[in-house]
Amino acid sequence: MNSRRIMAAFPSAADEQVTLANWRQHPFNEWAFRNVRELLPTANIARAAAPAPLSFAPRYLDDVSFANPRGETVGVGEALRASHTDGIVVSHRGQVAFEWYAHGLTPDTPHLIFSVSKSVAGTLGGILADHGKLAPDAPVTRYIPEMEGSVYGGNCTVRHLLDMSVGIRFDEDYMARDGDVMNYRRSTGWELPDPAVPPSNLRDYLRTLRPNGAPHGETFHYVSTNTDVLGWVYERACGVSYAKILSHYLWQPMGARARRLHHRRFTRRRPRRRRHLRDTARSHPLRRDDAQSRHQQRTTGRPRLVDRRHQAERQCRGLVARRPDESVSKRQLPQQVVHARPARNAVCRGRHPWPVDLHRSGQ
């Protein structure tokens, strides 16, 4: 199918429409990931009144070559086209060095960032802790008493949510057509409802989750519901919505140029957001640890996640991965950020995929 025909007419032909049944599938996702607001309820995250300026030092990187996983030498431009990449921004030493856009994406177009939102939530947690709004070692039930009786009750703490070390019975298998992930997606409105299952919402669904028998804090287990509960904790700790918290403590202080959107539905907040690529470049200094980025970190209340990077790396070495694939791709996720050694780089990962790679040694 020609992706340019998708949602181009009004009304579009049935086979050219984006729906909840196909919006994450190619080629329909090329339109959907730029237009999530037309598919799902969202909330605005207010931008800065005076956006932080970006400086540019353009470099031509299309012909830079590298070896792909099959050992073939390919150029950057060729790889971007072959992988159906929507856009990329490369920032070096505080300057935008390279931009590339396709499939309708532009510098002024928001794009869904999937689980990179987890890293944003973790950064926000560090800022809230530094402002005295959040106690990372407090039990979840201090903030959400109604979680008692679920896996998030008892001695489950906010830090367990941040470190993905909750002993939860949940199989995050994105390819499954039934089970935990499908029930989760239906509770958020991301999937078509099942007529045989009563309607639900995310917060009610989160209270049904149960432990798997493993103690909290000992086993790494990547589960997206942990971040949903984390956002709920933030709302209770601050007494306002997640969108307002993120705007006040991070989005506005860092000088974001564009309004940001996050998905909401029924009586819950799911932290899946849309951002402009250039605002991703603006946020990089928040996770760097060098003199050039100190001023921006101070304006947000320097995230203690950066200050505690060495402690976080020690923590992740002590966690046991639940599955072998988790130990490779997501095991080192203290404070919702993958800490990749060597060179103490950091990687924020999302589905389809949506990566943000920070190479501290190369700035």
TAWO-V289281 format. One record per backbone hydrogen bond with DSSP energy under -0.5 kcal/mol. CO is the residue of the C=O (numbers start at 1). NH is the residue of the N-H. Records with the same first field share a line. If there is no record, write none. Layout:
CO = NH ; NH
This chain:
1 = 3
2 = 5
3 = 6
5 = 8 ; 9
13 = 16
14 = 17
16 = 7
17 = 19
19 = 22 ; 23
22 = 25
25 = 29
27 = 30 ; 31
28 = 31 ; 32
29 = 33
31 = 34 ; 35
32 = 35
33 = 112
35 = 38
36 = 39 ; 40
41 = 264
43 = 262
44 = 46
45 = 260
55 = 96
59 = 61
61 = 64 ; 76
62 = 77
64 = 76
66 = 68 ; 74
68 = 71
72 = 68 ; 74
74 = 66
75 = 79
76 = 80
77 = 81
78 = 82
79 = 83
80 = 85
81 = 84
86 = 102
88 = 100
89 = 91
90 = 97 ; 98
92 = 95
94 = 55
95 = 92 ; 97
96 = 57
97 = 59
98 = 90
100 = 88
102 = 105
106 = 109
111 = 275
113 = 116
114 = 117
115 = 118 ; 119
116 = 119 ; 120
117 = 121
118 = 122
119 = 123
120 = 124
121 = 125
122 = 126
123 = 127
124 = 128
125 = 129
126 = 130
127 = 131
128 = 133 ; 134
129 = 132
134 = 136
135 = 138
136 = 159
138 = 158
139 = 142 ; 143
140 = 143 ; 144
144 = 147
145 = 148
147 = 150
150 = 149 ; 153
153 = 156
156 = 140
157 = 161
158 = 162
159 = 163
160 = 165
161 = 164
162 = 336
164 = 221
165 = 217
166 = 168
167 = 212
168 = 170
170 = 172
171 = 173 ; 181
172 = 174
173 = 176
179 = 183
180 = 184
181 = 185
182 = 186
183 = 187
184 = 188
185 = 188 ; 189 ; 190 ; 191
186 = 189
187 = 202
193 = 195
194 = 197
201 = 205
202 = 206
203 = 207
205 = 208
206 = 209
209 = 151
210 = 169
215 = 218 ; 219
218 = 320
220 = 322
221 = 223
223 = 226
224 = 227 ; 228
225 = 229
226 = 230
227 = 231
228 = 232
229 = 233
230 = 234
231 = 235
232 = 236
233 = 237
234 = 238
235 = 239 ; 240
241 = 245
242 = 246
243 = 247
244 = 248
245 = 249
246 = 250 ; 251
247 = 252
250 = 254
251 = 256
252 = 255
255 = 52
256 = 48
260 = 45
261 = 274
262 = 43
263 = 270
265 = 268
268 = 265
269 = 271
270 = 272
271 = 273
272 = 263
273 = 113
274 = 261
275 = 111
276 = 279 ; 280
277 = 281
278 = 282
279 = 283
280 = 284
281 = 284
283 = 286
284 = 287 ; 288
285 = 288
290 = 293
291 = 294
293 = 297
294 = 298
295 = 299
296 = 300
297 = 301
298 = 301
303 = 306 ; 307
304 = 308
306 = 309
308 = 312
309 = 313
310 = 314
311 = 315
312 = 316
313 = 317
314 = 318
315 = 318 ; 319
316 = 319
319 = 321
320 = 220
323 = 326 ; 327
324 = 328
325 = 329
326 = 330 ; 331
331 = 333
332 = 339
333 = 336
334 = 337
337 = 339
338 = 340 ; 347
339 = 341
340 = 345
342 = 345
345 = 340
346 = 358
347 = 338 ; 349
348 = 356
350 = 353 ; 354
356 = 348
357 = 359
358 = 346 ; 360
359 = 363
360 = 363
363 = 93
